Amino acid sequence: MSDLEKGRILASHNCQLTVAQIAKAVGRPWQTVKDFLVRYETRGTHENISKPGRP
């Protein structure tokens, strides 16, 4: 998911849209949007976690 999509999801969430409405607007499954919002609330950032090992 691009940073632009993440920003759109967060902006829509701040405007009190439902997960289903956000998913439809960004063209992603509602579960993906929900998982992203849960991770954002847990981590406090939209950045991906760096993973060890070879890219």
C-alpha positions as CSV (number, residue, x, y, z in Angstrom):
1,M,0.0,0.0,0.0
2,S,1.4,3.4,-1.0
3,D,1.9,6.3,1.4
4,L,-0.8,8.2,-0.5
5,E,-3.3,5.4,0.1
6,K,-2.4,5.3,3.8
7,G,-2.8,9.0,4.0
8,R,-6.3,8.8,2.4
9,I,-7.3,6.1,4.8
10,L,-6.2,8.1,7.8
11,A,-7.8,11.3,6.6
12,S,-11.1,9.4,5.9
13,H,-10.9,7.8,9.3
14,N,-10.4,11.2,11.0
15,C,-13.6,12.4,9.1
16,Q,-15.5,9.6,10.9
17,L,-16.1,7.5,7.8
18,T,-16.8,3.8,8.4
19,V,-14.2,1.1,7.4
20,A,-16.6,0.0,4.5
21,Q,-16.9,3.6,3.2
22,I,-13.1,4.0,3.3
23,A,-12.5,0.7,1.6
24,K,-14.8,1.6,-1.2
25,A,-13.2,5.0,-1.6
26,V,-9.6,3.7,-1.8
27,G,-10.5,0.5,-3.7
28,R,-9.1,-1.9,-1.1
29,P,-10.8,-4.7,0.8
30,W,-12.4,-3.6,4.1
31,Q,-10.2,-6.1,6.0
32,T,-7.0,-4.5,4.6
33,V,-8.3,-1.1,5.7
34,K,-9.3,-2.4,9.1
35,D,-5.9,-4.2,9.6
36,F,-4.0,-1.0,8.6
37,L,-6.0,1.1,11.1
38,V,-5.4,-1.4,13.9
39,R,-1.7,-1.4,13.1
40,Y,-1.7,2.4,13.0
41,E,-3.3,2.6,16.4
42,T,-0.9,0.1,17.9
43,R,2.3,1.5,16.4
44,G,1.4,5.2,16.2
45,T,2.9,5.5,12.7
46,H,2.0,4.5,9.2
47,E,5.5,3.4,8.4
48,N,6.2,-0.3,7.6
49,I,8.4,-2.2,10.1
50,S,11.9,-2.9,8.8
51,K,12.5,-6.6,8.4
52,P,15.9,-8.3,8.9
53,G,17.4,-10.3,6.2
54,R,18.1,-10.1,2.5
55,P,15.7,-7.8,0.5
